Amino acid sequence: MKIYYKEKGVQSRAVNAENPKGEAGRGGMASSILGPSRKGSPCLKDIKSGEKVVLADITGPGVINHIWITVDKKTSDGARFVLRDIIIRMYWDDEEEASVEAPLGDFFCSGFAEDCLIDSALITIAPARGLNSWFEMPFRKRARIEIENQHENTIPAFFYQIDYTIGNNLSDDVMYFHSSFRREKITSEGVDYTIIDGIKGEGRYLGTFIALSSLERYWWGEGEVKFYIDDDELYPTICGTGMEDYFGGSWSFAEQREGRTVEKTYSDLYFGYPFYSRDDCIYNQYHNSDVPPMRSFYRWHIPDPIYFSKSLKVTVQQIGVSHSGLFERRDDLSSVAYWYQREPHVPFLELPGKKDRWPR
């Protein structure tokens, strides 16, 4: 982080509801009951079901450095799953296929349409539901960020700010930011879950977010995370030792308390296990507790980069262990992959439909 000098010709800008074009000297101009330029338009209001809204349309060259968003996880009538019913998309340099497409919550490492606290190098979630992204997102000609409300109801208020610079001198080897969501409501026994595949070209894999509902008994985290790099076919170049190991933990993320095994959540710069719940009361007005345990994890490959020159595929096994030993499992997995690559990129798989994204 070069904070000790000003890059020649670079200018700082921000877009939000009060200055949607990021114009110099035109921030906070809207009037309120307090008068001109007194918090007159802090958010987007009444985003209707099915509506797409452009948050930013920026002429480059430039770099997006920070995105902050907050939205109530319920609509005005109490309906749920807003964080998985809002889709965020990002397009670089007039491309037709989005380079980023994911449910809003999952992009910010908040799975199951729920929020949690995260203190990491690239995603921060602060109380209460302050969603922050610190990914650097360079663009040469144009950057366009939009959201789509796929929720059945109107979203009454959507707050955001996107901080960026323009006039950056981007070298020819600068790569573009990408992110893609996947979900399998029930994985196939003995078949690895695919976090991402179809990446072609040169790039760097940046990180993984996984939201898991365990559908079978016993320990679920023995599956190994695999990176198939370039010419790999049957076997990967990088293969880890287990899911809890990949996310920086060990021994079931657990400690013993009064003779009971208790899982512990954590959040660090490059890895974390920020969310765990066995209780359905966050979804169900009758406060049932008959849902499977829900867990979410993130891992950033910043000090341990994953480079590829031709292609990349990332998978994780569904393997558990019981008193009888290892066994193949079937669970409910969602994931978001984050990476940089040179354009053009291969179009993503079609995003799962709204009901196929909803948590159990």
Protein Blocks (a to p, Z undefined) as FASTA:
>chain_A
ZZkbccehiacddddfklmnopghighkbccfkbghiapalbcehiaehiacdfbdcddd
dddfbdcddddfbdfkopahklmmpccdddeehiabdfbdcdfklmnopghhiacddddf
kbccddehiacdfbdcddfkbccdddddfbfbdcfbdcddddddehiacdfklccddddd
dddfbacehiacdfbghiacjdddfbdcdddddfbgcjfklpccdddehjackbcfbdcf
bjklmnopaehipaceehiacddddddfkbccfbccfbfklmmmnlpakbccdddddddd
fklccddfkbccdddddddddfkopcddddddddddddddddddddddddddfklmpcZZ
